[in-house]
Each structure stands twice: as structure tokens, then as C-alpha cells.
Amino acid sequence: MPQAADEQRALMGKWFGDEVGDGGPHTFLLSRGYTEKAGLISKPTPSHTMSSEEAECIEFLCDEWDYAYEDKP
């Protein structure tokens, strides 16, 4: 069940033109080297430093779409 905050949805709408879809945030993370398999998001390398934009997208995907991230921001 979707649990993203209204502020998270508004931010995704501002960045990607869709407040509830997972396509924009997912594509953004993949473009940054992240991978996703069966809903589990993994960072590009163990030493990767997550940007605030990446953290927002991961948080949104976990909250709204039940994706998983081992070290949730």
C-alpha cells in the first residue's frame, strides 16, 4: 500500500512530471549506476557516495512502491 508523504510525491512530480509513478525515479537511479533486481535496489559500488537526489528517489520507491534498499537512506 502506498505510503509516500505528500512532499515526496510533489518532489517526484516536480522532477519527473509524475507524482506517483516509479518510472522517473527508477530510470534516474539506473542512469547513476544503480541496479535493481526483483525490487531490490543496489548501489553502483560499495564506495559510492549517495547524492541527496538519489536518496530522495530511493526513499520514494521504498515508501510508495515497496522497493527495498539494504541501507535505506
SEGUDREN-375114 format. One record per atom (N, C-alpha, C, O): x, y, z; atom name; residue in three letters. Coordinates in steps of 0.05 Angstrom, whole numbers, plus 5000, padded with zeros to 4 digits. Layout:
<recs>
REC   px   py   pz atomo residuo
REC    X    Y    Z    CA     ALA
...
</recs>
This chain:
<recs>
REC   px   py   pz atomo residuo
REC 5017 4976 5000     N     MET
REC 5000 5000 5000    CA     MET
REC 5018 5025 5000     C     MET
REC 5037 5027 5016     O     MET
REC 5012 5044 4982     N     PRO
REC 5029 5068 4981    CA     PRO
REC 5030 5083 5007     C     PRO
REC 5010 5087 5021     O     PRO
REC 5054 5091 5014     N     GLN
REC 5059 5105 5040    CA     GLN
REC 5075 5131 5037     C     GLN
REC 5082 5143 5057     O     GLN
REC 5082 5139 5012     N     ALA
REC 5099 5163 5009    CA     ALA
REC 5084 5187 5019     C     ALA
REC 5060 5190 5017     O     ALA
REC 5100 5205 5030     N     ALA
REC 5089 5230 5040    CA     ALA
REC 5081 5248 5017     C     ALA
REC 5092 5246 4995     O     ALA
REC 5062 5266 5021     N     ASP
REC 5054 5285 5000    CA     ASP
REC 5078 5301 4990     C     ASP
REC 5080 5307 4966     O     ASP
REC 5097 5308 5008     N     GLU
REC 5120 5323 4999    CA     GLU
REC 5138 5306 4980     C     GLU
REC 5149 5317 4961     O     GLU
REC 5140 5280 4986     N     GLN
REC 5156 5263 4968    CA     GLN
REC 5143 5261 4941     C     GLN
REC 5156 5263 4920     O     GLN
REC 5117 5258 4941     N     ARG
REC 5102 5256 4915    CA     ARG
REC 5105 5282 4899     C     ARG
REC 5109 5282 4875     O     ARG
REC 5103 5305 4913     N     ALA
REC 5105 5331 4900    CA     ALA
REC 5133 5334 4888     C     ALA
REC 5136 5344 4866     O     ALA
REC 5154 5325 4902     N     LEU
REC 5181 5327 4892    CA     LEU
REC 5185 5310 4867     C     LEU
REC 5197 5319 4848     O     LEU
REC 5174 5286 4868     N     MET
REC 5176 5268 4844    CA     MET
REC 5161 5281 4820     C     MET
REC 5170 5279 4798     O     MET
REC 5139 5293 4826     N     GLY
REC 5124 5307 4805    CA     GLY
REC 5140 5330 4793     C     GLY
REC 5140 5334 4769     O     GLY
REC 5153 5345 4810     N     LYS
REC 5170 5367 4801    CA     LYS
REC 5193 5357 4784     C     LYS
REC 5199 5368 4763     O     LYS
REC 5206 5336 4793     N     TRP
REC 5230 5326 4779    CA     TRP
REC 5223 5310 4754     C     TRP
REC 5237 5312 4734     O     TRP
REC 5202 5294 4755     N     PHE
REC 5197 5274 4734    CA     PHE
REC 5170 5277 4721     C     PHE
REC 5164 5262 4702     O     PHE
REC 5153 5296 4730     N     GLY
REC 5127 5301 4717    CA     GLY
REC 5106 5281 4725     C     GLY
REC 5084 5281 4712     O     GLY
REC 5111 5265 4745     N     ASP
REC 5091 5245 4754    CA     ASP
REC 5095 5241 4784     C     ASP
REC 5116 5233 4793     O     ASP
REC 5074 5246 4799     N     GLU
REC 5076 5245 4828    CA     GLU
REC 5076 5217 4840     C     GLU
REC 5084 5213 4862     O     GLU
REC 5066 5198 4825     N     VAL
REC 5063 5171 4836    CA     VAL
REC 5077 5149 4821     C     VAL
REC 5080 5127 4831     O     VAL
REC 5085 5154 4796     N     GLY
REC 5098 5133 4780    CA     GLY
REC 5126 5127 4790     C     GLY
REC 5140 5144 4801     O     GLY
REC 5134 5102 4785     N     ASP
REC 5161 5094 4792    CA     ASP
REC 5181 5097 4769     C     ASP
REC 5205 5095 4774     O     ASP
REC 5172 5102 4745     N     GLY
REC 5189 5103 4722    CA     GLY
REC 5211 5124 4723     C     GLY
REC 5235 5118 4718     O     GLY
REC 5205 5149 4730     N     GLY
REC 5224 5170 4731    CA     GLY
REC 5246 5165 4752     C     GLY
REC 5270 5166 4745     O     GLY
REC 5239 5160 4777     N     PRO
REC 5260 5155 4797    CA     PRO
REC 5276 5130 4791     C     PRO
REC 5300 5130 4795     O     PRO
REC 5263 5110 4781     N     HIS
REC 5277 5085 4774    CA     HIS
REC 5298 5089 4752     C     HIS
REC 5321 5081 4754     O     HIS
REC 5289 5103 4730     N     THR
REC 5307 5109 4708    CA     THR
REC 5330 5126 4717     C     THR
REC 5353 5122 4709     O     THR
REC 5324 5146 4734     N     PHE
REC 5345 5164 4744    CA     PHE
REC 5367 5148 4759     C     PHE
REC 5390 5152 4755     O     PHE
REC 5358 5130 4777     N     LEU
REC 5377 5114 4792    CA     LEU
REC 5394 5096 4774     C     LEU
REC 5418 5093 4778     O     LEU
REC 5381 5083 4754     N     LEU
REC 5396 5067 4735    CA     LEU
REC 5416 5083 4720     C     LEU
REC 5438 5073 4715     O     LEU
REC 5409 5108 4713     N     SER
REC 5428 5125 4699    CA     SER
REC 5452 5132 4716     C     SER
REC 5473 5140 4706     O     SER
REC 5450 5130 4742     N     ARG
REC 5471 5136 4761    CA     ARG
REC 5487 5111 4768     C     ARG
REC 5505 5112 4786     O     ARG
REC 5481 5088 4756     N     GLY
REC 5496 5064 4760    CA     GLY
REC 5483 5044 4780     C     GLY
REC 5494 5023 4785     O     GLY
REC 5461 5052 4792     N     TYR
REC 5447 5033 4810    CA     TYR
REC 5436 5010 4793     C     TYR
REC 5431 5013 4769     O     TYR
REC 5431 4988 4806     N     THR
REC 5418 4965 4794    CA     THR
REC 5393 4958 4810     C     THR
REC 5391 4965 4834     O     THR
REC 5375 4944 4797     N     GLU
REC 5351 4935 4811    CA     GLU
REC 5344 4907 4801     C     GLU
REC 5343 4902 4777     O     GLU
REC 5340 4889 4820     N     LYS
REC 5332 4862 4813    CA     LYS
REC 5310 4853 4833     C     LYS
REC 5315 4853 4857     O     LYS
REC 5287 4846 4822     N     ALA
REC 5264 4837 4838    CA     ALA
REC 5257 4857 4860     C     ALA
REC 5250 4849 4882     O     ALA
REC 5260 4883 4854     N     GLY
REC 5252 4903 4873    CA     GLY
REC 5274 4911 4893     C     GLY
REC 5269 4929 4909     O     GLY
REC 5297 4899 4891     N     LEU
REC 5319 4906 4909    CA     LEU
REC 5338 4925 4894     C     LEU
REC 5350 4917 4874     O     LEU
REC 5341 4949 4904     N     ILE
REC 5359 4969 4893    CA     ILE
REC 5387 4966 4906     C     ILE
REC 5389 4964 4930     O     ILE
REC 5407 4965 4888     N     SER
REC 5435 4963 4898    CA     SER
REC 5451 4987 4887     C     SER
REC 5447 4996 4865     O     SER
REC 5469 4997 4904     N     LYS
REC 5485 5020 4895    CA     LYS
REC 5507 5011 4876     C     LYS
REC 5514 4987 4875     O     LYS
REC 5517 5030 4860     N     PRO
REC 5536 5023 4839    CA     PRO
REC 5561 5008 4848     C     PRO
REC 5570 4988 4836     O     PRO
REC 5573 5018 4869     N     THR
REC 5597 5006 4881    CA     THR
REC 5596 5009 4911     C     THR
REC 5582 5026 4921     O     THR
REC 5610 4993 4926     N     PRO
REC 5610 4995 4955    CA     PRO
REC 5619 5023 4965     C     PRO
REC 5610 5032 4986     O     PRO
REC 5636 5036 4950     N     SER
REC 5646 5062 4958    CA     SER
REC 5630 5085 4948     C     SER
REC 5637 5108 4953     O     SER
REC 5609 5080 4934     N     HIS
REC 5592 5101 4922    CA     HIS
REC 5581 5119 4945     C     HIS
REC 5570 5110 4965     O     HIS
REC 5583 5145 4941     N     THR
REC 5571 5165 4959    CA     THR
REC 5545 5174 4947     C     THR
REC 5544 5185 4925     O     THR
REC 5523 5169 4961     N     MET
REC 5496 5175 4952    CA     MET
REC 5491 5205 4952     C     MET
REC 5496 5218 4972     O     MET
REC 5480 5215 4930     N     SER
REC 5472 5243 4930    CA     SER
REC 5445 5247 4943     C     SER
REC 5431 5227 4948     O     SER
REC 5438 5271 4950     N     SER
REC 5412 5276 4962    CA     SER
REC 5389 5269 4943     C     SER
REC 5368 5259 4952     O     SER
REC 5393 5273 4917     N     GLU
REC 5373 5266 4897    CA     GLU
REC 5369 5236 4896     C     GLU
REC 5346 5226 4894     O     GLU
REC 5391 5221 4896     N     GLU
REC 5389 5192 4896    CA     GLU
REC 5375 5182 4921     C     GLU
REC 5358 5164 4920     O     GLU
REC 5381 5194 4944     N     ALA
REC 5368 5186 4969    CA     ALA
REC 5338 5191 4968     C     ALA
REC 5322 5175 4977     O     ALA
REC 5330 5214 4957     N     GLU
REC 5301 5220 4955    CA     GLU
REC 5287 5200 4937     C     GLU
REC 5265 5191 4943     O     GLU
REC 5300 5193 4915     N     CYS
REC 5287 5173 4897    CA     CYS
REC 5285 5146 4909     C     CYS
REC 5265 5133 4907     O     CYS
REC 5306 5137 4923     N     ILE
REC 5305 5111 4937    CA     ILE
REC 5283 5112 4958     C     ILE
REC 5268 5093 4961     O     ILE
REC 5283 5133 4974     N     GLU
REC 5262 5135 4995    CA     GLU
REC 5234 5133 4983     C     GLU
REC 5217 5120 4994     O     GLU
REC 5230 5148 4961     N     PHE
REC 5204 5148 4948    CA     PHE
REC 5197 5119 4938     C     PHE
REC 5175 5110 4943     O     PHE
REC 5215 5107 4925     N     LEU
REC 5210 5080 4914    CA     LEU
REC 5204 5060 4936     C     LEU
REC 5187 5042 4933     O     LEU
REC 5218 5062 4958     N     CYS
REC 5213 5044 4981    CA     CYS
REC 5186 5050 4994     C     CYS
REC 5172 5031 5001     O     CYS
REC 5180 5075 4998     N     ASP
REC 5155 5082 5011    CA     ASP
REC 5131 5078 4994     C     ASP
REC 5110 5067 5003     O     ASP
REC 5132 5087 4969     N     GLU
REC 5108 5086 4952    CA     GLU
REC 5105 5059 4937     C     GLU
REC 5082 5051 4933     O     GLU
REC 5127 5047 4931     N     TRP
REC 5126 5023 4913    CA     TRP
REC 5137 4998 4926     C     TRP
REC 5138 4977 4913     O     TRP
REC 5145 4999 4951     N     ASP
REC 5155 4975 4965    CA     ASP
REC 5180 4963 4953     C     ASP
REC 5185 4939 4956     O     ASP
REC 5196 4980 4940     N     TYR
REC 5223 4971 4932    CA     TYR
REC 5238 4968 4959     C     TYR
REC 5229 4977 4980     O     TYR
REC 5261 4955 4957     N     ALA
REC 5278 4951 4980    CA     ALA
REC 5306 4962 4974     C     ALA
REC 5315 4962 4952     O     ALA
REC 5319 4971 4995     N     TYR
REC 5346 4980 4994    CA     TYR
REC 5359 4972 5020     C     TYR
REC 5349 4979 5041     O     TYR
REC 5381 4958 5018     N     GLU
REC 5394 4947 5042    CA     GLU
REC 5401 4969 5063     C     GLU
REC 5397 4965 5087     O     GLU
REC 5412 4991 5054     N     ASP
REC 5420 5013 5071    CA     ASP
REC 5402 5037 5066     C     ASP
REC 5411 5058 5056     O     ASP
REC 5376 5034 5072     N     LYS
REC 5356 5055 5065    CA     LYS
REC 5365 5082 5077     C     LYS
REC 5372 5084 5100     O     LYS
REC 5365 5103 5059     N     PRO
REC 5374 5129 5068    CA     PRO
REC 5356 5142 5089     C     PRO
REC 5361 5164 5098     O     PRO
</recs>
